[in-house]
Amino acid sequence: RPRSRWKSRGSAASCNPTALRGAYATIRVMKITPEFLVAATHCSGSIALSAAPALDAAMARFDILSNARVAAFIAQLAHESGGFTRTRENMNYSKPETLMKTWPSRFPSLDFARQYIKVPEKLANYVYCNRLGNGPIASGDGYRFRGGAWTQITGLAMWRACADAIGYPIVDDQRLIDQPTVSALASAWFWSANGLLALADRDTLDGYRTLTKRLNGGLVGFEDGNDWGNDDRVENWATVKRAMGIAA
């Protein structure tokens, strides 16, 4: 069972509105159900059945409860994870131009980028070596600790911090990140730990753009989709808000 200082829903805080205000910065506005997740993200029903309860619990634990936070969180996660179908970063790139756009300082030419096409482990170990807490290329850290969970936590340092925060040994057993419960907790922790909730609270397009930059390191997929054909982040945001019954 994961270590947690969070009070369970059976606590007095979950039954008493006054206590709830003391426990969380925001008041819970809705429960994340499979039906809502399908409407909000167009994910499959089978995926929603496992993802929804995991998200519901993680979002409650990390205070992702207001309309603005729920909308931004679900929209961005749906984009990053391909509708909750991916828990690991897809490093299997097919176009050298995309590598140059994503990591311009790492790929100065098409000829150099072509060496890393369709070799995901080689690519991850190169682009993530000697940073983010990772060792050199030979360590294999870049590939082991590439983006993980529905929000793509990246690098050994971040994986360690996440493991300490959520109470699951994901550094020792990276397969744990594939479990919906762990992926949801890791994603919600990342948002809480990196100031994304405050940006979501702005509930404006400029705020959402800034949030995307902090989450993604750029604006990949902000309004133009991405290599995997996902809806763009702005369209996702509007779709989630419509499913919530609030103005997009």
Disulfide bonds with the S-S distance in Angstrom:
none
